[in-house]
Each structure stands twice: as structure tokens, then as C-alpha cells.
Amino acid sequence: MLWKPGGWNLPDRIRLLNLEPEGYSQEARTILKEFAELDEKALPPGELIREIGAYHGLILRLGYRIGKEILAHKGRLELIGTPTTGLDHIDVAEAQRQGVRVISLFGESKFLDTVRATAEHTLALILSLLRRIPWAHESVLRGDWKRDLFRGHELFGKTLGILGLGRLGKQVASYGKALGMEVLAFDVRDDLGAPGVRMVPRERLFRESHVVSVHVPLCPETVGLVGKEELSWMRPEAVLVNTSRGAVVEEGALLEALEKGAIAGAALDVLCHEPALGSPWQELPALVRYARKHTNLILTPHIGGATHESMAKTEIFLAKKVRDYFQGLLQQRAGGRT
């Protein structure tokens, strides 16, 4: 297919590979096919290494880990596009060294304000944990109807602590306010704030909150941000919720706090070492083993952003960014030939 940016007729055939086509937005697909030859197939890592060099662009969600081994075979690859804000599934530094542009949703604040899936999932986890919904459901499926076994806690009048008052933190804070919670927040950026949210020191947030909800990006400064000391500050009836990235929470410290009853429970949508899409665990994480035998830990498989609406919206937005990138690239090259 010939791409004709701005009237130029270049014999450049842009080839794209969508590694995760299942459920992919048809509108996003149409946008990509307007300017490129689009292949859609899930490839094992070995096959991806053999084929990646034939493509100019790679599209993926969170089901692949793109690191040095794969990028060493980049060939003509110029771009990796992912409709995510986090980039821990891509070795961005290595991609830059190899001259591969990484395009994502990071920093697209205005657009991301319209995407509420992860914030809603955070609220769902909080309610599920405090009202013991998963275990009540399992009990009914076993044929029981034991109401008194599943007496939970209300959110009204409780204190919600937001660790990281960025886009998601503010969204979750607004939900807490709507449910009648007092909302505290801590962020390393002093200039942040939100209506009805009280900014407090980090230790005070952990000590006073009934629910601590984590919403910080993963970077060297936030790895292990919630560890043994922070968990020791929490009140025994408090719970921890993490829908950011697994490495932000020290899993060993969390497991110890749960086992000792130092905190009442936790709900996690992310873990430190998540398997690739569709792959089994090489070794079952200790938190998963704990959750199998206890009723105060909820785990979900990184589905915070996995709604039909949000995935379609983000895939369309990314497809337009990919189109604009290649259009600009081809126009530059066309200008260089004149």
C-alpha cells in the first residue's frame, strides 16, 4: 500500500505487527490500515525475534515483555506503540539506544481524564474487600446462605488515604468523597491538590487511613515505596489497595503483615512478577498461595484498564498517534529527497 502524506507519493510500504489482536478495536484497525499493511498475530518470543525485523512498527498491550533480547533483532523497526501509561513491559532505555521510538499514553493528561476504568476498578476492589463479596459469592455457590459470616464494613465516615495524587489518585479521591469518606493524600509534588482532599505527610496518611490506595508511577524512586515500615504505620483494621504497579509494594513485607494480622487485608491488581499473557506461572507467588487459603486478600490479573470502553478508546487514540508519527516521518524523508 502506498502512503501519500500531504500529496507525496512515496514507494514506502509501512508494515505494522499487532501482537495482541484479540478484541482489538475495529476503528483503530481501520485507522492503521489506511496507511500501513497490518499483520495481526500473537507470536511466541522465539518467533517474534525472527520476524520483528520485517516490521516498521509494533503494537502491543501488556501481554509481552520487549527487552534487549528482542530489540537486538529490531531490523527495520522504528516504533513500538502501546495503549498504556506504564511502560515497565518495554525496555525503553534499550529501545532509545536502538533508535526505536516508544509511543504510549504517558503524559496524555487531557485524554486520560476521560478514561476511568482503573479508578472504577480500584473502588470495586475496596468495596469487594470490605464487604467480603468474593467469599460470600463462593459460599452461596457451595450451597450455603450464611449471612452473618460475611458482615463487612461501610465506607461512609471512614478515611481514604491516596498515595500519589495524580490523575488516578484524584479520580479515586472523588469517588471516596462521593461515598462520604474523609480523603487524605500524599504526593512528592508539593503543588498538587484536589477539592475536598487534605494533603498530609506520608506517615500520617498511613497511620490515619482505613483504606490506603496506591496510585504512583513505577520509577526507581517508587520501587518498594510501600514496605515494612509503611505497613507498620497502618492501623490493624486498615486495608491496602494497589492498582498501580506491583513493584511499588514489597510483597514479602505485605505477606508478613497479612500473616501477623498487622493489617486487615489487601486487594491487588498488580504483582511484582506477572507472567506473560496466557503463560502459566513458573513459580506460584507467595501472595497467590496465601490468597488460596485466606479471606482477606483479593488478587486480580492486572485488569484495571480492561473494559470494552477504555480499551477501544485508548487503542483508537494510540492508532492516531502511530499514524501521525509515520506521516511526519515520511514527510520529512520526502522533503529530504527534493
C-alpha positions in Angstrom: 0.0 0.0 0.0 1.3 3.5 -0.8 1.1 6.1 1.8 0.6 9.6 0.3 1.2 12.2 3.1 0.5 15.7 2.0 0.3 14.8 -1.7 3.7 12.9 -1.7 3.6 9.6 -3.5 6.4 7.6 -1.9 7.1 3.9 -2.6 7.3 3.2 1.1 5.3 0.3 2.4 4.8 0.7 6.1 4.4 -2.7 7.8 2.9 -3.0 11.3 2.5 -6.0 13.6 -0.2 -6.1 16.2 0.8 -8.7 18.7 -2.4 -8.7 20.6 -5.3 -8.6 18.1 -7.9 -10.3 20.2 -10.7 -7.9 21.0 -8.8 -5.1 19.3 -10.8 -2.0 18.3 -12.1 -2.2 14.8 -11.9 1.5 14.4 -8.3 1.5 15.5 -7.7 -1.3 13.0 -9.2 0.8 10.2 -7.0 3.8 11.1 -3.9 1.7 10.9 -4.9 0.0 7.6 -5.4 3.4 6.0 -1.6 3.9 5.8 0.0 0.6 6.5 0.0 -3.1 5.9 -1.2 -4.5 9.2 -0.4 -8.1 10.3 -2.1 -9.4 13.4 -0.8 -12.4 15.2 0.3 -13.4 18.6 3.9 -14.8 18.4 5.9 -16.7 21.0 9.1 -14.8 21.9 11.3 -17.0 19.6 9.2 -16.4 16.6 8.9 -12.7 17.4 12.7 -12.5 17.4 12.8 -14.0 13.9 10.0 -11.8 12.5 10.3 -8.4 14.2 12.9 -7.1 11.8 10.5 -7.2 8.9 8.2 -4.6 10.5 8.4 -0.8 10.9 6.1 -0.7 13.9 5.0 -3.0 16.7 1.6 -2.7 18.5 1.1 -4.4 21.9 -0.7 -4.1 25.2 0.7 -5.7 28.4 1.0 -9.3 27.2 4.6 -9.1 26.0 7.9 -8.1 27.5 10.0 -6.3 25.0 13.6 -6.2 26.2 17.2 -6.4 24.9 17.0 -9.9 23.5 14.1 -9.0 21.2 15.3 -5.4 20.4 18.7 -6.8 19.3 16.9 -8.2 16.3 14.9 -5.0 15.5 15.9 -4.8 11.8 13.8 -2.0 10.3 11.7 -1.5 13.4 11.2 2.2 14.1 8.3 2.3 16.6 6.7 0.5 19.4 3.2 1.6 20.3 1.4 0.6 23.5 -2.0 2.0 24.7 -0.8 2.1 28.3 0.5 4.7 30.7 3.0 2.4 32.4 6.0 1.2 30.3 7.6 -1.4 32.6 6.8 -4.1 29.9 9.2 -2.3 27.5 12.9 -1.7 28.0 12.5 2.0 27.0 16.2 2.8 27.5 17.3 0.0 25.2 14.7 1.0 22.6 16.1 4.5 22.6 19.7 3.2 22.2 18.5 1.2 19.3 16.8 4.2 17.7 13.3 2.8 18.3 10.6 5.3 19.3 8.2 4.2 22.0 4.7 5.8 21.8 2.3 5.4 24.7 -0.4 7.2 26.7 2.1 8.6 29.2 1.6 12.3 29.7 -1.7 12.5 27.7 -3.5 14.1 30.7 -6.4 15.6 28.9 -7.3 12.4 27.1 -6.7 10.2 30.1 -9.1 12.3 32.2 -11.8 10.6 30.1 -10.6 7.1 30.9 -11.9 5.9 34.3 -11.6 2.2 34.2 -8.7 1.8 36.6 -10.2 4.2 39.1 -13.5 2.3 39.0 -11.7 -1.0 39.4 -9.9 0.5 42.5 -13.3 1.3 44.0 -14.6 -2.2 43.1 -11.7 -3.8 44.9 -12.2 -1.6 48.0 -15.9 -2.5 48.2 -15.3 -6.2 47.4 -12.7 -6.4 50.2 -14.6 -4.5 52.9 -17.9 -6.2 52.1 -16.3 -9.7 51.6 -18.1 -10.1 48.3 -15.8 -12.8 46.7 -16.1 -15.1 49.7 -19.8 -14.6 50.1 -20.3 -15.5 46.5 -18.2 -18.6 46.9 -20.2 -19.6 49.9 -23.5 -19.3 48.1 -22.1 -21.5 45.2 -21.3 -24.1 47.8 -25.0 -24.2 48.8 -24.7 -22.1 51.9 -26.8 -19.0 52.8 -24.9 -17.8 55.9 -25.4 -14.0 56.1 -23.7 -13.5 59.4 -20.5 -14.9 58.2 -19.9 -12.0 55.9 -20.6 -8.9 57.9 -18.4 -6.2 56.4 -17.6 -2.5 56.8 -19.1 0.7 55.3 -17.0 3.3 53.6 -19.2 6.2 54.9 -17.3 8.1 57.6 -14.1 6.2 57.0 -10.8 7.8 55.9 -9.3 7.1 52.5 -5.6 7.7 52.0 -4.4 8.4 48.5 -0.7 7.7 47.9 0.0 9.7 44.7 -2.5 12.4 43.8 -2.1 12.3 40.0 -4.8 11.6 37.5 -5.9 8.3 39.0 -5.4 9.4 42.6 -7.7 12.4 42.0 -10.3 10.2 40.4 -10.4 7.7 43.2 -10.4 10.6 45.7 -13.6 12.0 44.1 -15.2 8.6 44.4 -14.3 8.5 48.1 -15.8 11.9 48.6 -19.0 10.9 46.9 -19.3 8.0 49.3 -18.9 10.2 52.4 -15.3 9.4 53.2 -12.7 11.8 54.5 -9.9 11.9 52.0 -6.2 12.4 52.8 -3.4 12.4 50.2 0.3 12.4 50.0 2.4 13.3 46.9 6.0 14.2 46.4 4.9 17.1 44.3 4.0 19.9 46.6 1.9 21.8 44.2 -0.8 19.1 43.9 -4.2 19.2 45.5 -7.8 18.5 44.8 -11.2 19.8 46.2 -12.0 18.2 49.5 -8.7 16.4 49.8 -6.4 17.2 52.7 -2.6 16.9 51.9 -0.7 15.3 54.8 2.7 13.8 55.4 3.3 10.3 54.2 3.5 8.7 57.7 0.3 10.4 58.8 -1.6 9.1 55.7 -0.7 5.5 56.6 -1.5 5.9 60.3 -4.9 7.6 59.9 -6.4 5.9 56.9 -8.8 3.0 56.9 -8.0 2.4 53.2 -4.7 3.2 51.7 -4.9 3.3 47.9 -1.7 3.4 45.9 -1.5 5.4 42.7 2.1 6.2 41.9 4.0 5.6 38.7 6.8 3.0 38.7 10.2 4.5 38.7 13.4 3.9 40.6 12.1 6.2 43.4 8.9 4.3 43.9 10.2 0.7 43.8 9.4 -0.7 47.3 7.7 2.5 48.3 5.3 0.6 50.5 7.5 -1.6 52.6 7.7 -3.0 56.1 8.0 0.4 57.8 5.0 1.9 55.9 2.9 -1.2 56.6 3.8 -1.0 60.3 2.3 2.5 60.4 -1.1 1.2 59.3 -3.9 0.6 61.8 -4.8 -3.1 62.3 -8.3 -2.6 60.8 -6.9 -0.9 57.7 -6.6 -2.3 54.2 -4.1 -1.7 51.4 -5.2 -1.5 47.7 -2.7 -1.3 44.8 -3.7 -0.8 41.2 -0.5 1.0 40.1 2.4 -1.4 39.6 3.4 -4.5 41.6 7.0 -3.4 42.4 5.7 -0.4 44.3 4.8 -2.7 47.2 7.3 -5.0 48.9 5.4 -8.3 48.6 7.4 -10.0 51.3 6.6 -7.3 53.8 2.9 -7.3 52.8 2.7 -11.1 53.2 4.2 -10.8 56.7 1.7 -8.1 57.6 -1.2 -10.2 56.5 0.1 -13.3 58.2 0.6 -11.5 61.5 -2.7 -9.6 61.3 -0.9 -6.3 61.3 -3.4 -5.1 58.7 -6.9 -6.3 58.0 -6.5 -7.1 54.3 -5.3 -6.1 50.9 -6.5 -6.0 47.3 -4.0 -6.1 44.4 -4.5 -5.8 40.7 -0.8 -6.0 40.1 2.1 -8.2 41.2 5.9 -7.8 41.0 6.4 -10.7 38.6 3.4 -11.1 36.3 3.5 -13.9 33.8 3.3 -13.0 30.1 -0.2 -13.1 28.6 -1.6 -16.7 28.5 1.5 -18.2 30.1 1.4 -20.2 33.4 3.3 -19.1 36.4 6.9 -20.5 36.5 6.5 -20.5 40.3 3.3 -19.6 42.1 3.9 -16.3 44.0 3.6 -16.5 47.8 0.8 -14.0 47.8 -1.2 -16.2 45.5 -0.6 -19.2 47.7 -1.7 -17.1 50.7 -4.9 -15.9 48.9 -5.9 -19.5 48.3 -6.2 -20.2 52.0 -7.3 -16.9 53.4 -10.3 -14.5 53.1 -8.6 -11.1 53.4 -6.6 -10.9 50.1 -8.1 -10.2 46.7 -6.0 -10.6 43.6 -7.0 -9.7 40.0 -4.8 -10.2 36.9 -4.0 -6.6 36.0 -7.5 -5.8 34.7 -7.7 -2.3 36.0 -7.8 -0.8 32.5 -9.6 -3.8 30.9 -13.0 -2.6 30.0 -14.5 -2.6 26.5 -14.9 1.2 26.6 -11.4 2.1 27.8 -9.6 -0.4 25.7 -11.3 0.8 22.5 -10.8 4.4 23.4 -7.1 4.0 24.1 -6.5 1.8 21.1 -8.1 4.4 18.8 -6.1 7.2 20.4 -2.8 5.3 20.0 -3.6 4.3 16.4 -3.9 8.0 15.6 -0.6 8.7 17.3 1.1 5.9 15.3 -0.4 7.3 12.1 0.8 10.8 12.8 4.3 9.6 13.6 4.7 7.7 10.4 3.1 10.5 8.4 5.6 13.0 9.9 8.4 10.6 9.3 7.5 10.1 5.6 7.0 13.8 5.0 10.5 14.5 6.4 12.0 11.9 4.2 10.1 13.2 1.2 11.4 16.7 1.9 14.9 15.4 2.1 14.6 14.0 -1.4 13.5 17.2 -3.1 
